[in-house]
Amino acid sequence: MRIINIITNELILKKQKLENELERTLNSINKPIDETIEKSIELVNKLSEVTNGIAVWESYINTENKK
């Protein structure tokens, strides 16, 4: 069970880091707007991937627990 908790925590940490980086990117006033937009879209795509990964992982855990 310990490995399951480690994987869950790693996914959550990765999501939080991406959310923080997105927030810093959006609040940055020193970068050109095109760079901010491009970086924000890139981060949103990565965040979406991690969020979907968390959902799949939780579904897998729930399925395994029912067995």
N, C-alpha and C positions, 0 to 999 in steps of 0.2 A: 504493500500500500504506500510505502514511503516514496517510491518512484512516481507514483501517480500524483502525489502532492507536489513533488519537485517540478514535474512537467506543468502542472496547473499554475504553480507560482511563476514559473519562467514565462509562460504565455501572458499572464496578467502583467508581469513586470515589463515585458516587451510592449504591450499595449499602452501602459502608462508612460513609458519613455517616448513613444511615438506621439501620444496626445500632448505631452509637454513640449516636444520639439515643434509640433504644429502650432501650438499656442505662441511659442517664442517667435516662430517664423511670421505668423500673422501680426504680431505686435511690433515687429522690427520696422523701424522707420529709416534705417540707413541703407536698405537695399532697394534697387530699382523695382518697380511694380511688376514688370515681366518676370523677374527672378523670383519674387515673392509668390506670384501665381503658379509658376512652374514647380517650385519647391513644395508649395501647399498641395497641389494636385498629386505630386509624387507621394507625399506623406499620407494623404487620404487613401490612396490606393494601397499602400503598405498597411495602414490601419485597418482597412477593409479586409485584407488578407488575414491579418492576425485575428480580427474579430470573428471571421468565418472559421478560422482554425480553432478558436476557443469553443465555438458552438459545436463543431464536429467532435472535439475532444470530450466535451460534456455529454454529448449524445452517446459516444462510445462508452464512457464510464457508466452512464445510466443503463445501457444495454447489458454491459458486463455484470453489473450489480443485480440485475433481475434474473440472471442465470443461476 
